[in-house]
Amino acid sequence: MAKAIKKDAVAENLVNKKFREHGPKKVLLTDITYVFYNSGNKAYLLVIKDACTKQVLAYVPSESLEVDFVLETIKELMHNHE
């Protein structure tokens, strides 16, 4: 299991829930969803979404939460949306 990175500082809220004002591909949202299948097996789905257009820009399923899973999704994003 991956461990959360703990930080003491709180980042400044630059977006302030005004996603569309910044334009496409300026503010990206991420989510890791747990997916259960075949009587208790667990997989993960990482999705990167454009906050302005609400388009899913990249997604990768995985059976583990290793950092490579996240890096693979970022590589897919960069490859598909240069």
DSSP file (Angstrom, degrees, kcal/mol; ACC not computed):
  #  RESIDUE AA STRUCTURE BP1 BP2  ACC     N-H-->O    O-->H-N    N-H-->O    O-->H-N    TCO  KAPPA ALPHA  PHI   PSI    X-CA   Y-CA   Z-CA
    1    1 A M              0   0    0      0, 0.0     2,-0.2     0, 0.0    65,-0.0   0.000 360.0 360.0 360.0 141.7    0.0    0.0    0.0
    2    2 A A        -     0   0    0     64,-0.1     2,-0.4     1,-0.0    64,-0.1  -0.528 360.0-134.6 -77.7 147.4    1.2    3.5   -0.7
    3    3 A K        -     0   0    0     -2,-0.2     2,-0.1     1,-0.0    -1,-0.0  -0.842  21.3-112.5-104.3 142.8    1.6    5.9    2.2
    4    4 A A        -     0   0    0     -2,-0.4     2,-0.6     1,-0.1    -1,-0.0  -0.404  27.6-119.6 -69.2 146.5    0.3    9.4    2.0
    5    5 A I        -     0   0    0     -2,-0.1     2,-0.5     2,-0.0    -1,-0.1  -0.802  28.4-146.5 -89.0 121.2    2.9   12.2    2.0
    6    6 A K        +     0   0    0     -2,-0.6     2,-0.3     2,-0.0    -3,-0.0  -0.770  20.1 178.7 -95.7 129.4    2.3   14.4    5.1
    7    7 A K        -     0   0    0     -2,-0.5    -2,-0.0     1,-0.1     0, 0.0  -0.940  26.5-149.6-126.4 149.5    3.1   18.1    4.8
    8    8 A D  S    S+     0   0    0     -2,-0.3     2,-0.2     2,-0.0    -1,-0.1   0.797  75.6  76.8 -86.1 -31.0    2.7   20.8    7.4
    9    9 A A  S    S-     0   0    0      1,-0.0     2,-0.5     0, 0.0    -2,-0.1  -0.503  71.0-138.8 -86.3 149.7    1.9   23.7    5.0
   10   10 A V        -     0   0    0     -2,-0.2     2,-0.1     3,-0.0     3,-0.1  -0.925  25.4-123.4-105.1 128.8   -1.4   24.3    3.3
   11   11 A A        -     0   0    0     -2,-0.5     2,-0.1     1,-0.1     0, 0.0  -0.373  30.4-100.3 -71.6 148.9   -1.2   25.4   -0.3
   12   12 A E        -     0   0    0      1,-0.1     2,-1.3    -2,-0.1     3,-0.2  -0.435  32.6-118.4 -66.7 140.5   -2.8   28.6   -1.4
   13   13 A N        +     0   0    0      1,-0.2    -1,-0.1    -2,-0.1    -3,-0.0  -0.683  43.6 165.3 -83.7  92.9   -6.2   28.2   -3.1
   14   14 A L  S    S+     0   0    0     -2,-1.3    -1,-0.2     1,-0.1    -2,-0.0   0.754  72.5  45.4 -81.4 -25.8   -5.4   29.7   -6.6
   15   15 A V  S >  S-     0   0    0     -3,-0.2     3,-1.8     2,-0.0    -1,-0.1   0.858  76.3-166.4 -88.4 -39.3   -8.5   28.3   -8.4
   16   16 A N  T 3  S-     0   0    0      1,-0.3    -3,-0.0     2,-0.0     3,-0.0   0.855  71.5 -62.7  51.5  41.6  -11.2   29.1   -5.8
   17   17 A K  T 3  S+     0   0    0      1,-0.1     2,-0.8     2,-0.0    -1,-0.3   0.636 108.1 122.5  62.5  17.7  -13.7   26.8   -7.5
   18   18 A K    <>  +     0   0    0     -3,-1.8     4,-0.5     1,-0.2     3,-0.3  -0.592  27.0 156.4-105.4  68.2  -13.6   29.0  -10.7
   19   19 A F  T >4  +     0   0    0     -2,-0.8     3,-0.8     1,-0.2     4,-0.4   0.867  65.3  51.3 -65.9 -40.8  -12.6   26.1  -13.0
   20   20 A R  G >4 S+     0   0    0      1,-0.2     3,-0.9    -3,-0.2    -1,-0.2   0.764  96.3  68.7 -73.5 -25.5  -13.8   27.5  -16.3
   21   21 A E  G 34 S+     0   0    0     -3,-0.3    -1,-0.2     1,-0.2    -2,-0.2   0.776  96.6  54.7 -63.4 -26.2  -12.2   30.9  -16.0
   22   22 A H  G << S-     0   0    0     -3,-0.8    -1,-0.2    -4,-0.5    -2,-0.2   0.645 106.2-132.1 -86.4 -15.4   -8.7   29.3  -16.4
   23   23 A G    X>  -     0   0    0     -3,-0.9     3,-1.2    -4,-0.4     4,-0.5  -0.054  41.3 -30.2  88.1 169.2   -9.5   27.6  -19.7
   24   24 A P  T 34 S+     0   0    0      0, 0.0     4,-0.1     0, 0.0    -4,-0.0  -0.246 123.9   7.4 -61.5 143.7   -9.0   24.1  -21.0
   25   25 A K  T 34 S+     0   0    0      2,-0.2     3,-0.1     1,-0.1    -2,-0.1   0.680 102.0  98.9  60.1  23.8   -6.0   22.0  -19.8
   26   26 A K  T <4 S+     0   0    0     -3,-1.2     2,-0.5     1,-0.3    -1,-0.1   0.744  84.6  35.3-103.1 -35.5   -5.1   24.6  -17.1
   27   27 A V  S  < S-     0   0    0     -4,-0.5    24,-2.7    -8,-0.1    25,-0.4  -0.981  74.2-169.9-123.0 119.5   -6.7   22.9  -14.1
   28   28 A L  E     -A   50   0A   0     -2,-0.5     2,-0.4    22,-0.2    22,-0.2  -0.883   8.0-152.3-112.6 141.4   -6.7   19.1  -13.9
   29   29 A L  E     -A   49   0A   0     20,-3.3    20,-2.9    -2,-0.4     2,-0.3  -0.870  11.3-163.7-109.1 143.4   -8.6   17.0  -11.4
   30   30 A T  E     +A   48   0A   0     -2,-0.4     2,-0.3    18,-0.2    18,-0.2  -0.927   9.8 175.2-126.6 153.5   -7.5   13.5  -10.4
   31   31 A D  E     -A   47   0A   0     16,-1.6    16,-2.4    -2,-0.3     2,-0.6  -0.962  19.5-153.3-154.8 137.7   -9.2   10.7   -8.6
   32   32 A I  E     -A   46   0A   0     -2,-0.3     2,-0.4    14,-0.2    14,-0.2  -0.970  21.2-165.0-111.2 118.9   -8.3    7.1   -7.7
   33   33 A T  E     -A   45   0A   0     12,-2.7    12,-2.2    -2,-0.6     2,-0.4  -0.862  15.7-133.6-106.2 136.0  -11.3    4.9   -7.5
   34   34 A Y  E     -A   44   0A   0     -2,-0.4     2,-0.5    10,-0.2    10,-0.2  -0.758  22.3-165.6 -85.8 130.4  -11.4    1.5   -5.8
   35   35 A V  E     -A   43   0A   0      8,-3.0     8,-2.7    -2,-0.4     2,-0.4  -0.978   3.9-157.2-121.9 122.0  -13.1   -1.2   -8.0
   36   36 A F  E     +A   42   0A   0     -2,-0.5     2,-0.3     6,-0.2     6,-0.2  -0.822  22.4 162.1 -99.5 137.0  -14.2   -4.5   -6.5
   37   37 A Y  E  >  +A   41   0A   0      4,-2.5     4,-1.9    -2,-0.4    -2,-0.0  -0.964  46.6  24.4-148.6 161.9  -14.6   -7.5   -8.9
   38   38 A N  T  4 S-     0   0    0     -2,-0.3     3,-0.4     1,-0.2    -1,-0.2   0.908 128.3 -45.2  46.6  59.6  -14.8  -11.3   -8.8
   39   39 A S  T  4 S-     0   0    0      1,-0.2    -1,-0.2    -3,-0.1    -3,-0.0   0.902 128.0 -19.8  57.9  50.1  -16.0  -11.8   -5.2
   40   40 A G  T  4 S+     0   0    0      1,-0.3    -1,-0.2    -3,-0.0    -2,-0.2   0.339  89.3 136.8 110.8  -8.1  -13.7   -9.4   -3.4
   41   41 A N  E  <  -A   37   0A   0     -4,-1.9    -4,-2.5    -3,-0.4     2,-0.4  -0.445  42.5-143.7 -68.1 148.1  -10.7   -8.7   -5.7
   42   42 A K  E     +A   36   0A   0     -6,-0.2     2,-0.3    21,-0.1    -6,-0.2  -0.942  23.2 170.6-121.6 137.2   -9.7   -5.1   -5.7
   43   43 A A  E     -A   35   0A   0     -8,-2.7    -8,-3.0    -2,-0.4     2,-0.4  -0.841  22.0-133.4-130.4 171.4   -8.4   -2.9   -8.6
   44   44 A Y  E     -AB  34  62A   0     18,-3.3    18,-2.5    -2,-0.3     2,-0.5  -0.953   7.4-159.2-129.4 146.8   -7.8    0.8   -8.9
   45   45 A L  E     -AB  33  61A   0    -12,-2.2   -12,-2.7    -2,-0.4     2,-0.5  -0.974   6.0-162.0-129.2 117.1   -8.7    3.3  -11.6
   46   46 A L  E     -AB  32  60A   0     14,-2.4    14,-1.9    -2,-0.5     2,-0.4  -0.873  12.5-173.7 -99.5 126.8   -6.8    6.6  -11.8
   47   47 A V  E     -AB  31  59A   0    -16,-2.4   -16,-1.6    -2,-0.5     2,-0.5  -0.962  14.4-160.8-122.8 136.1   -8.6    9.3  -13.9
   48   48 A I  E     -AB  30  58A   0     10,-2.9     9,-2.6    -2,-0.4    10,-1.5  -0.982  19.5-174.8-115.0 125.0   -7.3   12.7  -14.9
   49   49 A K  E     -AB  29  56A   0    -20,-2.9   -20,-3.3    -2,-0.5     2,-0.5  -0.930  28.9-119.0-125.5 142.0  -10.0   15.1  -15.9
   50   50 A D  E  >  -A   28   0A   0      5,-2.8     4,-1.9    -2,-0.4   -22,-0.2  -0.687  19.8-151.4 -77.2 122.7  -10.0   18.6  -17.3
   51   51 A A  T  4 S+     0   0    0    -24,-2.7    -1,-0.1    -2,-0.5   -31,-0.1   0.792  91.8  45.7 -68.7 -27.8  -11.8   20.9  -14.8
   52   52 A C  T  4 S+     0   0    0    -25,-0.4    -1,-0.2   -29,-0.2   -32,-0.1   0.948 126.4  24.5 -79.9 -52.4  -13.0   23.3  -17.6
   53   53 A T  T  4 S-     0   0    0      2,-0.1    -2,-0.2   -30,-0.1    -1,-0.1   0.631  92.6-135.1 -89.8 -14.9  -14.2   20.9  -20.3
   54   54 A K     <  +     0   0    0     -4,-1.9     2,-0.3     1,-0.3    -3,-0.1   0.626  54.6 147.4  65.5  16.0  -15.0   18.0  -17.9
   55   55 A Q        -     0   0    0     -5,-0.2    -5,-2.8     1,-0.0     2,-0.6  -0.618  54.8-121.2 -81.2 137.9  -13.3   15.7  -20.5
   56   56 A V  E     -B   49   0A   0     -2,-0.3    -7,-0.3    -7,-0.2     3,-0.1  -0.720  30.8-178.1 -76.6 120.1  -11.4   12.7  -19.2
   57   57 A L  E     -     0   0A   0     -9,-2.6     2,-0.3    -2,-0.6    -8,-0.2   0.755  61.7  -2.5 -94.6 -28.5   -7.9   13.2  -20.5
   58   58 A A  E     +B   48   0A   0    -10,-1.5   -10,-2.9    22,-0.0    -1,-0.3  -0.979  57.4 177.4-160.8 149.5   -6.3   10.0  -19.3
   59   59 A Y  E     -B   47   0A   0     -2,-0.3   -12,-0.2   -12,-0.2   -14,-0.0  -0.972   2.4-176.5-155.2 146.1   -7.1    6.9  -17.2
   60   60 A V  E     -B   46   0A   0    -14,-1.9   -14,-2.4    -2,-0.3     2,-0.2  -0.982  15.4-145.3-143.9 128.6   -5.2    3.8  -16.2
   61   61 A P  E     +B   45   0A   0      0, 0.0     2,-0.3     0, 0.0   -16,-0.2  -0.625  24.8 174.3 -87.2 155.0   -6.4    0.7  -14.3
   62   62 A S  E     -B   44   0A   0    -18,-2.5   -18,-3.3    -2,-0.2    -2,-0.0  -0.990  39.5-141.0-155.1 156.5   -4.1   -1.1  -11.9
   63   63 A E  S    S+     0   0    0     -2,-0.3     2,-0.3   -20,-0.2   -21,-0.1   0.402  90.5  44.0 -97.7   0.4   -4.1   -3.9   -9.4
   64   64 A S  S    S-     0   0    0    -20,-0.1   -20,-0.1     2,-0.1   -21,-0.0  -0.942  72.3-131.9-139.6 163.4   -1.7   -2.0   -7.1
   65   65 A L        +     0   0    0     -2,-0.3     5,-0.1     4,-0.1   -22,-0.0   0.017  56.0 142.4-101.4  26.0   -1.2    1.5   -5.7
   66   66 A E    >>  -     0   0    0      1,-0.1     3,-1.4   -64,-0.1     4,-0.7  -0.281  66.1-111.1 -64.7 154.9    2.5    1.7   -6.5
   67   67 A V  H 3> S+     0   0    0      1,-0.3     4,-2.3     2,-0.2     3,-0.5   0.778 113.9  70.1 -61.0 -27.5    3.8    5.0   -7.8
   68   68 A D  H 3> S+     0   0    0      1,-0.2     4,-2.6     2,-0.2    -1,-0.3   0.837  91.4  61.0 -58.7 -32.4    4.4    3.5  -11.3
   69   69 A F  H <> S+     0   0    0     -3,-1.4     4,-1.3     2,-0.2    -1,-0.2   0.903 107.7  42.7 -59.4 -44.6    0.6    3.4  -11.6
   70   70 A V  H  X S+     0   0    0     -4,-0.7     4,-2.1    -3,-0.5    -2,-0.2   0.917 113.5  51.2 -70.2 -44.4    0.4    7.2  -11.2
   71   71 A L  H  X S+     0   0    0     -4,-2.3     4,-2.4     1,-0.2    -2,-0.2   0.874 106.9  54.5 -62.5 -37.6    3.4    7.8  -13.5
   72   72 A E  H  X S+     0   0    0     -4,-2.6     4,-2.1     2,-0.2    -1,-0.2   0.888 107.8  50.1 -62.4 -39.3    1.9    5.7  -16.2
   73   73 A T  H  X S+     0   0    0     -4,-1.3     4,-2.2     2,-0.2    -2,-0.2   0.898 110.4  49.3 -67.2 -40.2   -1.3    7.8  -16.1
   74   74 A I  H  X S+     0   0    0     -4,-2.1     4,-2.5     2,-0.2    -2,-0.2   0.899 109.8  51.8 -65.4 -40.3    0.7   11.0  -16.4
   75   75 A K  H  X S+     0   0    0     -4,-2.4     4,-2.4     2,-0.2    -2,-0.2   0.907 109.1  50.5 -62.0 -40.9    2.7    9.6  -19.4
   76   76 A E  H  X S+     0   0    0     -4,-2.1     4,-2.6     2,-0.2     5,-0.2   0.916 109.9  50.8 -62.2 -42.9   -0.6    8.7  -21.1
   77   77 A L  H  X S+     0   0    0     -4,-2.2     4,-1.6     1,-0.2    -2,-0.2   0.934 112.6  45.5 -59.0 -47.7   -1.8   12.2  -20.5
   78   78 A M  H  < S+     0   0    0     -4,-2.5    -1,-0.2     1,-0.2    -2,-0.2   0.873 114.3  48.6 -66.1 -37.9    1.3   13.7  -22.0
   79   79 A H  H  < S+     0   0    0     -4,-2.4     3,-0.5     1,-0.2    -2,-0.2   0.907 116.9  40.4 -68.5 -43.0    1.3   11.3  -25.0
   80   80 A N  H  < S+     0   0    0     -4,-2.6    -1,-0.2     1,-0.2    -2,-0.2   0.678 124.0  36.4 -81.7 -18.4   -2.4   11.9  -25.8
   81   81 A H     <        0   0    0     -4,-1.6    -1,-0.2    -5,-0.2    -2,-0.1  -0.404 360.0 360.0-136.1  58.3   -2.5   15.7  -25.2
   82   82 A E              0   0    0     -3,-0.5    -1,-0.1    -2,-0.0    -4,-0.1   0.483 360.0 360.0 -70.5 360.0    0.8   17.2  -26.3
